[in-house]
Amino acid sequence: MKSFIRKADLSRDRSEQRPERFAVGDKVDALVTAFDKAARKVSLSIKALEVREEKEAVEQYGSADSGASLGDILGAALAEGGKKKD
């Protein structure tokens, strides 16, 4: 079965939407966005996966209204995780 990722779905960041970053056969994490059973094609999106992961992180570790960036939220979460291991 063939899978496709449109150029616009390679990343949220436009500068990272370069197909030459990848080679045929590379393994990537992506979200299935469409499935065409008749044509036997699957459409994938790295961008949609990034959006979903960010939304889940914000829901788990903070709110968008708090004024904190995703980096602040994840940094705090990682710092807490490091303290628990010690």
DOTOR-172472 format. One record per residue (C-alpha): x negated, y, z negated; residue in three letters. Coordinates in Angstrom, 1 decimal, padded with zeros to 4 digits, always signed. Example, Ala and Ser with C-alpha at 12.3 -4.5 7.8 and 13.67 -1.06 7.14 Angstrom:
// residues 2
NODE, u, v, w, resn
NODE, -012.3, -004.5, -007.8, ala .
NODE, -013.7, -001.1, -007.1, ser .
//
This chain:
// residues 86
NODE, u, v, w, resn
NODE, +000.0, +000.0, +000.0, met .
NODE, -001.4, +003.4, +000.9, lys .
NODE, -001.5, +006.3, -001.6, ser .
NODE, -001.9, +009.9, -000.9, phe .
NODE, -002.8, +013.1, -002.8, ile .
NODE, -002.0, +016.3, -001.1, arg .
NODE, -004.8, +019.0, -001.2, lys .
NODE, -002.6, +021.2, -003.4, ala .
NODE, -002.2, +018.3, -005.9, asp .
NODE, -005.9, +017.7, -006.4, leu .
NODE, -006.1, +020.2, -009.3, ser .
NODE, -004.3, +023.0, -011.1, arg .
NODE, -007.4, +025.2, -010.4, asp .
NODE, -007.5, +026.3, -006.7, arg .
NODE, -011.2, +026.2, -006.6, ser .
NODE, -011.1, +022.5, -007.5, glu .
NODE, -008.6, +021.7, -004.7, gln .
NODE, -011.5, +020.5, -002.5, arg .
NODE, -011.0, +017.1, -000.9, pro .
NODE, -014.8, +016.7, -000.5, glu .
NODE, -015.0, +016.3, -004.3, arg .
NODE, -013.8, +012.7, -003.7, phe .
NODE, -014.8, +009.8, -001.5, ala .
NODE, -012.6, +007.1, -000.1, val .
NODE, -012.3, +004.4, -002.8, gly .
NODE, -012.9, +006.7, -005.7, asp .
NODE, -010.9, +005.9, -008.8, lys .
NODE, -008.9, +008.9, -010.2, val .
NODE, -006.2, +009.4, -012.8, asp .
NODE, -003.1, +010.7, -011.2, ala .
NODE, +000.7, +010.7, -011.7, leu .
NODE, +003.0, +009.0, -009.2, val .
NODE, +005.2, +011.8, -007.8, thr .
NODE, +007.0, +009.9, -005.0, ala .
NODE, +007.5, +006.4, -003.8, phe .
NODE, +008.7, +005.6, -000.2, asp .
NODE, +009.5, +001.9, -000.2, lys .
NODE, +010.4, +001.8, +003.5, ala .
NODE, +007.2, +003.4, +004.6, ala .
NODE, +005.2, +001.7, +001.8, arg .
NODE, +003.6, +005.0, +000.7, lys .
NODE, +003.0, +006.4, -002.7, val .
NODE, +002.4, +010.1, -003.3, ser .
NODE, +000.1, +011.0, -006.3, leu .
NODE, -000.8, +014.2, -008.1, ser .
NODE, -003.8, +014.9, -010.3, ile .
NODE, -002.3, +018.4, -010.8, lys .
NODE, +001.0, +017.0, -012.2, ala .
NODE, -000.9, +014.8, -014.6, leu .
NODE, -003.0, +017.8, -015.8, glu .
NODE, +000.2, +019.8, -016.4, val .
NODE, +001.9, +016.9, -018.3, arg .
NODE, -001.2, +016.3, -020.5, glu .
NODE, -001.4, +020.0, -021.3, glu .
NODE, +002.3, +020.2, -022.2, lys .
NODE, +002.0, +017.1, -024.4, glu .
NODE, -001.1, +018.6, -026.2, ala .
NODE, +000.7, +021.9, -026.8, val .
NODE, +003.7, +020.0, -028.2, glu .
NODE, +001.6, +017.9, -030.5, gln .
NODE, -001.0, +020.4, -031.7, tyr .
NODE, +000.6, +023.9, -031.4, gly .
NODE, +003.1, +026.0, -029.5, ser .
NODE, +002.7, +028.3, -026.5, ala .
NODE, +004.1, +031.1, -028.7, asp .
NODE, +001.3, +030.9, -031.2, ser .
NODE, -001.1, +032.9, -029.0, gly .
NODE, -003.7, +030.1, -029.0, ala .
NODE, -005.1, +028.8, -025.8, ser .
NODE, -005.2, +025.1, -024.9, leu .
NODE, -009.0, +025.2, -025.7, gly .
NODE, -008.3, +026.6, -029.2, asp .
NODE, -005.7, +023.9, -029.8, ile .
NODE, -007.8, +021.0, -028.6, leu .
NODE, -010.9, +022.4, -030.3, gly .
NODE, -009.1, +022.4, -033.6, ala .
NODE, -007.7, +018.9, -033.0, ala .
NODE, -011.2, +017.6, -032.1, leu .
NODE, -012.7, +019.2, -035.2, ala .
NODE, -010.1, +017.6, -037.4, glu .
NODE, -010.8, +014.2, -035.8, gly .
NODE, -014.5, +014.6, -036.5, gly .
NODE, -013.9, +015.4, -040.1, lys .
NODE, -011.7, +012.3, -040.6, lys .
NODE, -014.5, +010.0, -039.4, lys .
NODE, -017.1, +011.4, -041.9, asp .
//
